[in-house]
């Protein structure tokens, strides 16, 4: 069976990119530094690298336990607190120490017959089934695309405030991740996981309103429409590799910037299971069958040329 495909990409929108990402053989990690925090870009980079390192060295038995992810996030928080790059004595008087070196942290990993996602903060963790790009053109977003990330936000003074994140002072519950485990679809169309920062999509930014007749309308997200389209095109290529997927994600972020669809740093990671890749293989082969060549020579009534 083919290997899992993983890749990630990030694009700067602000003067300093406060996002970071990492991918390994079976996992993707995305971190989005909290914009109001001092040196948030330091926190996102350190947290993404630390969690990737732990995922790289974990075995399937460890990754199958929710407790392992809780412990891993706790260790990432403690390592950030101990890092000389996140020294609280460097925080200027214009910032409170509890508002320094803060970041969200999201990950998805495939192991054995299971998929595990874990996160603190906001952003999106999207689950697609293979065949998501086979929906009729009238269906703008496929119904088999689900966002599993319920943002760790609370209303505060008329705005939303993050109540779970990774930071030197985020002791206790603030650094405890939400962990979900899914059984891989091994007999059907397979699974695709997409992890992204809120510069691309997040449930707490989805607009809901009413029209003049009082009907409730929920806005779609053009950034996701484009992502699904480009990912679907990639899966229909004759050959797919992690490096090819990396190029697709970089081109995707370029397109969002060129079409002025983003106003924040953007990061996206994709994990495609072997079953999803196998689902598309027969369809690719069918499109590559050689055409039947018909001779232009005349054929006599007895079948001889």
Buried (B, 14 or more C-beta within 10 A) or exposed (E): EEEBBBBBBBBBBBEEBBBBBBBBEBBBBBBBBBEEBBBBBBBBBBBBBBBBBBBEEBEEEBBBBBEBBBEBBBBBBBBBBEBEEBBBEEBEEEBEEBBBBBBBBBBBBBBEEBBBBBBBBBBBBBBBBBBBBEBEEEEEEBEBBEBBBEBBBEEEEEEBEBBBBBBBBBEEEBBBBBBBBBEBBEEEBBBBBBBBBBBBBBBBBEEEEEEEEEEEEEEEBEBBEBBBEBBBEBBEEEEBEBEEBBEBBBEBBEBBBEEEBBEBBBBBBBBBBBBBBBBBEEEBEEEEEEEEEEEEEEEEEEEEE
